[in-house]
């Protein structure tokens, strides 16, 4: 069991990691490139870009589906990036495979 000093170090590392995750940005694009989504490592969507031609030349339901799939892809990438960072932190703190590392 870690002592109090070690626990405080881990809390500090976790807070630092949370700040870093907010700054980490991943992106995903639809197969045709008409929709691009940027997401942060803290699981927030930073931006959604839709090409003008997609808005005028695509069925609204199809466009909505494409946006949803692209957002899900970006969020999946953000989760993987966050899991990798948390795994490295856990290894450094001696917590082994706690975060899938």
C-alpha positions in Angstrom: 0.0 0.0 0.0 1.5 3.4 -1.0 2.2 5.8 1.7 0.6 9.3 2.0 3.5 11.0 0.1 3.2 8.6 -2.8 -0.6 9.0 -2.9 -0.2 12.8 -3.0 2.3 12.4 -5.9 -0.2 10.2 -7.7 -3.0 12.7 -7.2 -0.8 15.5 -8.6 0.1 13.3 -11.6 -3.6 12.5 -12.2 -4.5 16.2 -12.2 -1.6 16.9 -14.6 -2.9 14.1 -16.8 -6.4 15.6 -16.8 -5.0 18.9 -18.0 -3.0 17.2 -20.7 -6.0 15.3 -21.9 -8.0 18.5 -22.4 -5.2 19.7 -24.7 -4.9 16.5 -26.6 -6.8 16.7 -29.9 -7.7 13.8 -32.2 -9.7 14.0 -35.4 -11.8 11.8 -37.6 -13.2 12.3 -41.1 -16.0 10.6 -42.9 -14.9 8.3 -45.7 -15.7 10.9 -48.4 -14.0 13.7 -46.3 -17.2 15.8 -46.1 -17.4 15.7 -42.3 -14.5 16.2 -39.9 -14.7 16.1 -36.2 -12.1 17.1 -33.6 -12.4 15.7 -30.1 -10.3 16.3 -27.0 -8.8 13.6 -24.8 -11.3 14.6 -22.0 -14.1 13.3 -24.2 -15.4 16.6 -25.4 -16.1 17.5 -29.0 -14.0 20.5 -30.1 -15.4 21.1 -33.5 -17.5 19.6 -36.3 -16.8 20.7 -39.9 -19.2 20.0 -42.7 -18.2 20.7 -46.3 -20.7 23.1 -48.0 -21.3 20.6 -50.9 -22.4 18.0 -48.4 -25.0 20.3 -46.9 -26.6 21.1 -50.3 -26.1 17.8 -52.1 -26.9 15.2 -49.4 -30.1 13.9 -47.9 -30.4 15.3 -44.4 -30.8 11.9 -42.8 -27.7 10.6 -44.5 -25.7 13.6 -43.5 -26.9 13.2 -39.9 -25.9 9.6 -39.9 -22.5 10.5 -41.3 -22.0 13.2 -38.6 -22.9 10.7 -35.9 -20.5 8.0 -37.2 -17.7 10.5 -37.5 -18.3 11.8 -34.0 -18.3 8.3 -32.7 -15.0 7.6 -34.5 -13.4 10.7 -33.1 -14.6 9.8 -29.6 -13.2 6.3 -30.0 -9.8 7.7 -31.0 -10.0 10.1 -27.9 -10.8 7.1 -25.6 -7.8 5.2 -27.0 -5.5 8.1 -26.6 -6.7 8.7 -23.0 -6.4 5.0 -22.2 -2.8 5.0 -23.5 -1.9 8.0 -21.4 -3.6 6.6 -18.3 -1.8 3.3 -18.8 1.6 5.0 -18.9 0.7 6.9 -15.7 -0.4 3.7 -14.0 2.8 2.0 -15.0 4.8 4.9 -13.6 2.9 4.8 -10.4 3.4 1.0 -10.1 -0.3 0.2 -10.7 0.5 -2.3 -13.5 -2.4 -3.2 -15.8 -5.1 -1.2 -14.0 -5.8 1.0 -17.1 -5.3 -1.7 -19.7 -1.6 -1.3 -20.2 
